[in-house]
Every structure is written in C-alpha cells, then in structure tokens.
C-alpha cells in the first residue's frame, strides 16, 4: 500500500473519529451506489473532510482489490510505462504528508484537499498526466485537458521517463500548491 494512503488511514481515527473499518461499515449500511453521493453523505452527515470522504468511498468500492493490483492491471500490456508512473508517484509523494494517492480501475488520482493530478496510461506508449491549474494558458508541454474534460484543466503527454523533466515537475508542484 502507498505510504501516503497508509498514513491517511492511520490518521483517520484521530482526524475523523472513526477507523477505516468503522467507516466502511457505516457506508455498507447505507448501501449508496454512486461515489459522489457517498462522499456527500460522509461530508454532510458525519462532517468528514472531502479528502477523507473520497478515500473512504474509494476504498469501500475496491473491496478485495488492493491498490497495487489496480495499478498492476492498469499497466498490463503497458509495462514500459511503469517507470514513468513510478517517477511521478515519487515526485508527488515528496510534496508533503497531505498527498493521497488513490488508484482506481483506469486512473490514479493524486489528492491533497482535492484532486490536483490524475495519472492515466492512455495508450501502450503514453501516459496522460492530468493537472488542475487555475488561470494558466497551455504552454510548453502543458496542453488543454483533452480527454480529461472537466476533471482536469490541463494535460501533459509523457512517452518516456526523460519527458518527466523540470518543467513537468514545476507544473505538478503548482497544481499541488493550488489544491488547498
């Protein structure tokens, strides 16, 4: 399990008043199908912050799938992209203890108080890095959001580990800084 996610789970009782298994039981009793509705329920009915609510709901949907298995499945047949993914995770993990890495079936969300980046193996030869950056026109490697639509404001296409250069790191850092 990712260190940041494990830290969040470890801090959950202190920050939310309940452990992850207790929250999973509460959600199971509610039987809420949609992710957004479950997040809203935790926020409005229990006062859980968005980051914790999103993590609890995401983990409740994964059931028996571990986060490592989700990432492994994303990169099946795309193994050449794994070093790019690993480098991106290493970079964002160093931003702070408040970074939460949340693998899903097709993407990995990078969250602070809200999602600021999204990693998606778009093709066998390319990772799309989606970013939420306010008031910034596309420039350099930073493009319009493309297939991410409203989930992200921008996209960076990464085909080789060398594409994760200082410019990419600066855009990631800016997205992180704006996600407060």
C-alpha positions in Angstrom: 0.0 0.0 0.0 1.2 3.5 -0.8 2.8 5.3 2.2 0.7 8.4 1.9 -2.5 6.4 1.8 -1.4 4.3 4.7 -0.6 7.4 6.7 -4.1 8.8 5.9 -5.7 5.5 7.0 -3.6 5.5 10.2 -4.6 9.2 11.0 -8.3 8.5 10.2 -9.4 7.8 13.8 -7.8 11.0 15.2 -9.0 13.2 12.3 -12.5 11.7 11.7 -13.3 10.0 15.0 -13.6 6.5 13.4 -11.2 3.9 11.9 -11.4 2.9 8.3 -13.3 -0.4 9.1 -15.8 1.6 11.1 -16.4 4.0 8.2 -16.6 1.0 5.7 -19.3 -0.5 8.0 -21.3 2.8 8.0 -21.1 3.0 4.2 -22.1 -0.6 3.8 -25.2 0.0 6.0 -26.2 3.0 3.8 -25.8 1.0 0.5 -25.2 4.1 -1.6 -24.4 3.2 -5.2 -22.8 6.4 -6.6 -19.4 7.5 -5.5 -20.3 11.2 -5.3 -23.5 10.6 -3.3 -21.5 8.5 -0.8 -18.8 11.3 -0.5 -21.6 13.9 0.0 -23.2 11.6 2.7 -20.0 11.4 4.7 -19.4 15.1 4.4 -22.9 16.3 5.3 -24.0 13.6 7.8 -20.7 13.0 9.5 -18.6 16.2 8.9 -15.8 14.2 7.2 -13.5 16.4 5.1 -13.6 15.8 1.3 -10.2 14.1 1.2 -11.1 11.5 3.9 -14.6 11.0 2.5 -13.3 10.4 -1.0 -10.6 8.0 0.2 -13.2 6.1 2.4 -15.6 5.7 -0.5 -12.9 4.7 -3.0 -11.6 2.1 -0.6 -15.1 0.8 0.0 -15.6 0.3 -3.7 -12.4 -1.6 -4.1 -13.5 -4.4 -1.9 -10.9 -7.2 -2.4 -8.8 -5.4 -4.9 -5.6 -4.0 -3.4 -4.3 -0.7 -4.6 -1.2 -2.5 -6.0 -3.4 -4.8 -8.0 -5.3 -1.9 -9.5 -2.1 -0.2 -10.7 -0.8 -3.6 -12.0 -3.9 -4.1 -14.0 -3.7 -0.5 -15.5 -0.2 -1.3 -16.8 -0.8 -4.8 -18.0 0.5 -4.8 -21.6 1.9 -1.3 -20.9 4.8 -2.3 -18.7 7.2 0.0 -20.4 5.2 2.9 -18.9 5.7 1.8 -15.3 9.0 3.7 -14.7 7.2 6.9 -15.7 4.4 6.2 -13.3 6.8 5.3 -10.5 8.7 8.5 -11.0 5.5 10.6 -11.0 4.4 8.9 -7.7 7.9 9.5 -6.2 7.7 13.2 -7.1 4.2 13.9 -5.7 5.0 11.8 -2.6 7.7 14.2 -1.7 5.4 17.3 -1.8 4.1 16.6 1.7 2.3 14.3 4.1 -1.0 15.6 2.9 -0.8 13.9 -0.5 -3.1 10.9 -1.0 -2.6 8.6 -3.9 -5.8 6.8 -4.8 -5.7 4.1 -7.6 -8.9 3.4 -9.4 -9.6 1.0 -12.2 -8.3 3.2 -15.1 -6.5 6.0 -13.4 -4.7 7.1 -10.2 -5.9 10.2 -8.5 -3.5 12.4 -6.7 -5.3 14.3 -3.9 -4.4 17.0 -1.4 -7.6 18.6 -0.1 -8.9 18.0 -3.6 -7.6 16.2 -6.6 -4.8 18.1 -8.3 -3.4 15.4 -10.6 -4.6 12.3 -12.4 -2.3 9.7 -14.0 -3.7 7.6 -16.8 -1.9 5.1 -19.1 -3.6 6.4 -22.2 -2.0 4.1 -24.8 0.7 1.4 -24.8 3.2 4.2 -25.4 1.9 7.2 -23.5 0.8 8.3 -20.0 -1.5 11.3 -19.8 -0.9 13.4 -16.7 -3.9 15.5 -16.0 -3.5 18.6 -13.8 -5.8 21.2 -12.2 -4.1 24.5 -12.6 -6.0 27.8 -12.4 -5.7 30.8 -14.7 -2.9 29.3 -16.9 -2.9 29.1 -20.7 -1.4 26.0 -22.4 2.3 26.4 -22.9 5.4 24.3 -23.4 4.4 20.7 -22.6 1.2 21.9 -20.9 -1.8 21.3 -23.2 -5.6 21.7 -22.9 -7.2 19.0 -20.8 -8.1 16.9 -23.9 -9.9 13.7 -22.9 -10.0 14.6 -19.2 -12.6 17.2 -19.8 -13.7 18.9 -16.6 -11.7 16.5 -14.3 -8.5 18.4 -15.1 -7.7 21.8 -16.7 -4.6 20.6 -18.5 -2.8 17.5 -19.8 0.8 16.6 -20.3 1.6 13.6 -22.5 4.5 11.5 -21.3 6.1 8.9 -23.6 9.5 8.4 -22.0 10.9 8.8 -18.5 13.0 11.7 -19.8 9.8 13.5 -20.5 9.3 13.9 -16.7 11.6 16.9 -16.7 11.9 20.1 -14.6 9.0 21.7 -16.5 6.7 18.8 -15.7 7.8 18.8 -12.0 7.1 22.6 -11.8 3.6 22.1 -13.2 2.9 19.3 -10.8 4.2 21.5 -7.9 2.0 24.4 -9.0 -1.1 22.1 -9.2 -0.3 20.8 -5.7 0.2 24.3 -4.3 -3.2 25.4 -5.7 -5.1 22.5 -4.3 -5.6 24.0 -0.8 
